Amino acid sequence: MSVVTLPAPEAAARLASFDAIIDARSPAEFAEDRLPGAVNWPVLDDDERHAVGFDYKQVSSFDARKRGAAMVARRIAEHIETRAIDKPRDWKPLVYCWRGGQRSGTLAWFLAQIGFRTHVLQGGYKAFRVVVREQLAVLPERFDFTVIAGRTGSGKTRLLRALAAEGAQVLDLEGLARHRGSVLGGLPDEGQPSQKAFETSVWHALQGFDAKRSVFVESESRKIGTIAVPDALLARMRAHGRVLMVSMPDESRVRLLLEEYGFFAGQVERFCAHMDTLAELRGKETVARWKDLAREGRWPEVFADLMHRHYDPLYMRSIQRNFAGVAAAREVVLRDGDPATLRAAAADAHRAS
């Protein structure tokens, strides 16, 4: 059975039709970004890839190919014995590597010789990246976005997730970026994805939406932590998004912030380091006070003061300046961040969308 080669746009449109999407690149390449749903069957690990590459450039391309071929053959045999041995005859994988060259071609050839309905991505991951970049520049224009806006601690993210539970179409940018979007927004035990991986996740989410239905998204700055929101998406949200302005009493906002950022009680110096980044904007004396309160364990006071002195004025200036729909915003009043409150508000917002 021969290998079927698919151009990148066609393969990207047909990802759901394959039984497996196999990334033949090294684990480090796979970790940076990959096709949605891909599994890693490296034909060379990171060390082997670097060793073969060094020999190719510094010693002899012929000797490097011989050495690499032996490594690849052993690794493919291992994959077949451990991962392909139980697959039925009609199993249909899509295989790719960096450029769609020898690594994916060799693995795909072996799978096809067994009798599997094997496809290979023409141009590899590099060609897929072109598809993602090009489509991210135009995909957002298909959708009507409903932008969840509101001051820090008002429950925007929780409302967004409650909307998803109600069956609404939700683009959770902070979830995809693994960051809450503020100076304190880094998750306690989790780093952010690469920019490429974030863009792939956004592209994949947009591909799955129905353009006839509204897409709910949280108001965002240009960057979520270290990750940049795609320009076309941000422009569409800001210029044409329908705004839902969420509000919550200050007491409930502080309680919600304590729930979301309570881990800082065990990471006080990390919190203080974050506060140092605000010294130029808010002044050294104010930042010193926040740090003193944190070290004394007076977290409700810390968050209340941060809300009023830093986050609220900054956020409201940003939303007024950047989101055209804020003048006609519909208000959503939440008494607290409890699940029942959020479910009721999400059901109302979903019905009205």
Secondary structure, DSSP 8 states (H G I E B T S, - for coil): ---EEE-HHHHHHTGGG-SEEEE-S-HHHHHH---TT-EE--SS-HHHHHHHHHHHHHT-HHHHHHHHHHHHHHHHHHHIIIIITT--TT--EEEE-SSSSHHHHHHHHHHHHHT---EEETTHHHHHHHHHHHHHTTGGGG--EEEEEE-TTSSHHHHHHHHHHTT-EEE-HHHHHTB-SSTT-B-TT-----HHHHHHHHHHHHHTS-TTS-EEEE---SEETTEE--HHHHHHHHHH-EEEEEE--HHHHHHHHHHHHGGGGG-HHHHHHHHHTTHHHH-HHHHHHHHHHHHTT-HHHHHHHHIIIIIHHHHHHHHHHH-GGGGG-EEEE-S---HHHHHHHHHHHHHH-
